[in-house]
Amino acid sequence: MNFEAFILPHICNLKPYSSARDEFKGKEGVFLDANENPLGSGLSENWNRYPDPLQLAIKEQLARIKSCHIDQIFLGNGSDEAIDLIMRMTCRSGVHNIILCPPTYGMYEVSASINHIEQRKVSLKKDYQLDVAGILQSIDKNTRLLFICSPNNPTGNKLTRSDIYTLIESYKSGFIIIDEAYIDFSDEPSFLLELATYPSLIVLQTLSKAYGLASLRLGMAFANPTIVGLLNKIKPPYNIGGATQEIVVKALANTKFKDESVDLILAERANLINRLSTISDVLQIYPSDANFILVNFNKATDLFHYLIDSKLITRNRSNVALCEDSIRITIGISEENDKLVELITQFYSA
Ligand SMILES: Cc1ncc(COP(=O)(O)O)c(C=O)c1O
């Protein structure tokens, strides 16, 4: 497959910015090349030097953890940056379109709107699974991207694997982006393992969820090395700050925290689901493969405001089509989940 045909020609031909730290990669020396402050930062730690533009120390660890090659990894300032760059790399406003499957993660739509790209929405079915026939009907020769989020946000469920394979096998005129932000909470294997077989696949993951590093902003796009090379070409030169790089390297050296967090959150999720199912005004708890659950409540919006008044913040999805009267609840620690159940019980007994 000539997937380079899905890249805009001006991106293929772009001569990227060459940063000082691209030209000299050593750590030792007298650095008079990047107009930095030679005195330091006036802090206990110094941040006066520009960071590694290609974040090799992080990528070495990720390649080991994810069993892939360094040149298959692109790192973004959150996966949101990767989403935006993929759109800018592939879609010309007024010409190309992308397919979204709502209800799903809102940034695909926002990013496409910012880039003025036509969005074709093919809703999930009532069971929150992909409408494969509808998607295939909506695809035309100008469809450059198909976004699939599994496990899906805000519904929480994983999407049927065979449906995703059908789409990968049938859609040949652009890239399929599989957003696996919540994959660490799922027993489903990552599509990362399929990159060698399907060069038009891009898999997104993030350190913002199971790894507990949301504030550092580190998102990953795993793809064919040519695609990674193009993303590196169009990203801002130093898109991942030095502090983030240093802390992430430390965090990835020991993934015990992430594994233990996942175990605990999954146990808390099961416990919370059990307790909520005994409340009669809880109308439905949707199956979850993520660190949150979508719950259909009687008088959901009133409940949502009641919880806010008690300083317990959830995400009301009642205005989202197919999520009517539903609230998305992130699984907290045991005391937080206790508080939630207590407040919900109070609300319905008032
Ligand atoms: C499905 C999905 N993808 C991507 C993201 C964004 O992740 P990041 O923090 O890496 O930008 C989120 C955040 O909530 C998400 O739910």
The ligand as an SDF file (V2000), in Angstrom:
LIG
                    3D

 16 16  0  0  0  0  0  0  0  0999 V2000
   -9.9180    8.7340   24.3390 C   0  0  0  0  0  0  0  0  0  0  0  0
   -8.9390    9.7780   24.7350 C   0  0  0  0  0  0  0  0  0  0  0  0
   -7.9110   10.0310   23.9380 N   0  0  0  0  0  0  0  0  0  0  0  0
   -7.0000   10.9760   24.2510 C   0  0  0  0  0  0  0  0  0  0  0  0
   -7.1150   11.7000   25.4130 C   0  0  0  0  0  0  0  0  0  0  0  0
   -6.1190   12.7870   25.6790 C   0  0  0  0  0  0  0  0  0  0  0  0
   -5.0050   12.3060   26.2920 O   0  0  0  0  0  0  0  0  0  0  0  0
   -3.7700   13.2420   26.6140 P   0  0  0  0  0  0  0  0  0  0  0  0
   -3.8760   13.6150   28.0440 O   0  0  0  0  0  0  0  0  0  0  0  0
   -2.5910   12.3640   26.3100 O   0  0  0  0  0  0  0  0  0  0  0  0
   -3.8310   14.4310   25.6780 O   0  0  0  0  0  0  0  0  0  0  0  0
   -8.1780   11.4710   26.2760 C   0  0  0  0  0  0  0  0  0  0  0  0
   -8.3310   12.2650   27.5040 C   0  0  0  0  0  0  0  0  0  0  0  0
   -9.2560   12.2090   28.2460 O   0  0  0  0  0  0  0  0  0  0  0  0
   -9.1200   10.4780   25.9300 C   0  0  0  0  0  0  0  0  0  0  0  0
  -10.1800   10.2230   26.7050 O   0  0  0  0  0  0  0  0  0  0  0  0
  1  2  1  0
  2  3  1  0
  2 15  2  0
  3  4  2  0
  4  5  1  0
  5  6  1  0
  5 12  2  0
  6  7  1  0
  7  8  1  0
  8  9  2  0
  8 10  1  0
  8 11  1  0
 12 13  1  0
 12 15  1  0
 13 14  2  0
 15 16  1  0
M  END
$$$$
